[in-house]
Amino acid sequence: MKVKRKIIKIDEALCNGCGNCVLSCAEGAIQIVDGKAKVVKDQYCDGLGACIGECPENALEIVEREADEFDEKAVEEYLKELEKNRQQKEKKEPETLGCGCPSTNLQVFSPSPCSCADANKPSSLKGESLFPVQDAPLNPSSVQSALGHWPVQIRLVPANAPFLKGADLLITADCIPVAYPSFHQDFLKDKVVMMGCPKFDDVESYIQKFADIFKTANIKSVTVMIMEVPCCSGLPMVVKKGMELAGVTIPVNRVVITPRGKIIP
């Protein structure tokens, strides 16, 4: 039955699809569809507006209009269905592909020593621009990889991977290594890295993956690196939700990088 009540309205012209509102809606009333946040059904939205403060674009507001009544029982059944679908999806996506694809084979190796030239020392930590790179050409023999494991994509790293045990975890948006020239020297060294895109990947599976890791791997610290763009802002919240689901508290350092490679203080 339709009644006049308060309910969320989403301005799709402003919405950038970051997914922050999805994470903050306990009823699951909002989902990302074709890159935009949408209310799945009016009966799932309680109209309290817990999602509003999480939107970086101010695309959400509470309005009063004719809508189906909020149905708590329907919400409960809907959330159970979402969880069932998530579990089924996980079963269909094994930790390693049956074909033995090298990209999914777990590997642990000693990272190469970073013996970078003076011109390439991490002065970027002070925040000054490192561009244009032509001013300081890199010597391939002096810049070495600090990566100590494989794979690195969030969806491909199993929660029981041995390199996660007792690790300092670096969770990064996958644009970061492109924008920040000294990524290996300044951030990756001595850390386990997991990277992905909160805009294009499955956010709910990210949350569950991190929850499983935080429950079992005894992670010592977490560094979350994001770009200075709205669609990246959901990644720290994903990590936070994973910790809440795991029931743990781990020190978190948040780092924001501009598209021109500067660290925002």
GIURRA-V835281 format. One record per backbone hydrogen bond with DSSP energy under -0.5 kcal/mol. CO is the residue of the C=O (numbers start at 1). NH is the residue of the N-H. E is the energy in kcal/mol with one decimal. If there is no record, write none. Layout:
# GIURRA-V835281
{{CO NH E} {CO NH E}}
This chain:
# GIURRA-V835281
{{1 69 -1.5} {3 5 -0.7} {3 67 -2.7} {5 65 -2.3} {7 63 -2.8} {9 11 -0.5} {9 61 -1.8} {10 12 -1.0} {11 14 -1.2} {11 15 -1.8} {19 23 -1.7} {20 24 -1.5} {21 25 -0.8} {22 25 -0.7} {24 26 -0.9} {25 28 -1.4} {29 40 -3.6} {31 33 -0.6} {31 38 -2.4} {33 36 -1.4} {36 33 -3.2} {38 31 -2.2} {38 40 -0.6} {41 44 -1.6} {41 45 -0.5} {42 45 -1.3} {43 71 -2.6} {44 46 -0.6} {49 52 -1.1} {49 53 -0.5} {51 54 -1.3} {52 55 -1.5} {54 56 -0.6} {55 58 -0.8} {59 11 -3.0} {61 9 -3.0} {61 63 -0.5} {63 7 -2.7} {63 65 -0.6} {65 5 -2.4} {67 3 -3.0} {70 72 -0.6} {71 75 -2.1} {72 76 -2.1} {73 77 -2.1} {74 78 -2.3} {75 79 -2.7} {76 80 -1.8} {77 81 -1.9} {78 82 -2.3} {79 83 -2.2} {80 84 -2.3} {81 85 -2.5} {82 86 -2.2} {83 87 -2.3} {84 88 -2.2} {85 89 -2.2} {86 90 -2.1} {87 91 -1.8} {88 92 -1.4} {89 93 -0.8} {90 93 -0.6} {92 94 -0.6} {97 100 -1.9} {101 104 -2.2} {102 105 -0.9} {107 150 -2.3} {109 111 -0.5} {113 115 -1.0} {117 120 -2.0} {118 121 -1.5} {121 123 -3.4} {122 125 -1.5} {123 126 -2.1} {124 127 -2.0} {124 263 -0.5} {132 135 -1.5} {133 136 -1.5} {134 137 -0.6} {138 140 -0.7} {139 142 -2.3} {139 143 -1.1} {142 144 -0.7} {145 112 -0.8} {148 109 -1.7} {150 107 -2.9} {152 195 -2.6} {153 156 -1.3} {153 157 -1.3} {154 157 -0.6} {156 158 -0.7} {158 161 -1.9} {161 164 -1.8} {162 165 -1.1} {164 167 -2.0} {167 169 -0.7} {167 220 -2.4} {167 221 -0.9} {168 192 -2.2} {169 171 -0.6} {169 223 -2.9} {170 172 -0.6} {170 194 -2.7} {171 225 -2.7} {172 196 -1.6} {173 176 -1.7} {175 178 -0.9} {175 179 -1.9} {176 180 -3.0} {179 181 -0.7} {180 183 -1.3} {182 186 -2.9} {183 187 -2.2} {183 188 -2.0} {184 189 -1.5} {188 191 -2.2} {191 193 -0.5} {192 170 -3.5} {194 172 -2.4} {195 154 -2.3} {196 174 -1.5} {197 201 -2.2} {201 203 -1.0} {202 206 -1.7} {203 207 -2.3} {204 208 -2.0} {205 209 -2.5} {206 210 -2.8} {207 211 -2.4} {208 212 -2.4} {209 213 -2.0} {210 214 -3.2} {211 215 -1.9} {212 216 -1.3} {213 217 -3.0} {217 166 -3.3} {221 169 -3.0} {222 253 -2.7} {223 171 -3.1} {223 225 -0.6} {224 226 -0.5} {224 255 -3.0} {225 173 -2.3} {226 257 -2.5} {227 229 -2.1} {229 232 -1.6} {229 233 -0.6} {230 233 -1.4} {232 235 -1.9} {233 237 -0.6} {234 238 -2.1} {235 239 -2.1} {236 240 -2.3} {237 241 -2.8} {238 242 -2.1} {239 243 -2.1} {240 244 -2.4} {241 245 -2.5} {242 246 -1.8} {243 247 -1.5} {243 248 -1.9} {251 222 -2.4} {253 224 -2.9} {255 226 -2.6} {256 264 -2.6} {257 228 -2.2} {258 261 -2.2} {260 130 -0.5} {262 258 -2.7} {262 264 -0.5} {263 265 -0.6} {264 256 -0.5}}
